[in-house]
Amino acid sequence: MTASPGAIVTGASRGLGAAISGLLAGEGYDLLLVARHRAELERTRGGLPSARGTVSALAGDVSDPATRHRAGAFAADRPGGLQLLVNNASELGPTPLPPLERFPLDRLEEIYRINVVAPVAWVQELLPSLVRGRGWVVNISSDAAVGGYPGWGGYGASKAALDLVSRTLAHELEDRGVTVVSVDPGDMRTAMQQAAFPGEDISDRPVPEITLPFWAWLLHQERTAVSGRRFRAQSDPWEVSA
């Protein structure tokens, strides 16, 4: 019997992370879902439809080494290695979104710690398992990385850095069979989007499930054709972003 592929999704308790987890569960992945809040994470785990593999939950902060080590044990126990890491957990920063001229520097450091340093740390922790599994690393970016939108400077700059991290890792790891991409999922009706626009009606944004056709497409592409690329999940047809 062929072993199920293994995947770790951070920020998996709601929004995009929960949507991606549902797709992967239906495709037969053994999943480790990671998020800070245990109760919300367990509700998501219990509500995944049509799970054909195992689904485990790990409550913890992605910037905490102890959380990464526990995830590393999950990956190390898999004879076939780890096939997918989705670095989805992100920090928006203070709201209402302040301009950079007044941005609290301690919060800017926190944004970089979660959005840039933590994804690199997760790759470092899981790299042996990703190499064994000829795995994928998917880093979740944002249109704020290229937009220069007022108020989005802290978050956007961190995602621009993550895009460069993704491209660099793709070049560095290509000889070891690890695929790395970054993905801008587009505007969605999520808790983070609502936090960015406090008191505003964001019901015109699509739900995260609108991106599921993209994920189903991406994960079946030839790795050498996509590694190092940046994609926009809500563009159709899907093409490499400049």
PyMOL commands that set and color helices and strands:
alter all, ss='L'
color gray80, all
select helices_A, chain A and resi 15-26+38-47+65-76+100-102+105-132+144-147+153-176+191-196+208-218+223-226
alter helices_A, ss='H'
color red, helices_A
select strands_A, chain A and resi 6-10+30-35+55-59+84-87+136-140+179-184+230-232
alter strands_A, ss='S'
color yellow, strands_A
deselect
rebuild
show_as cartoon
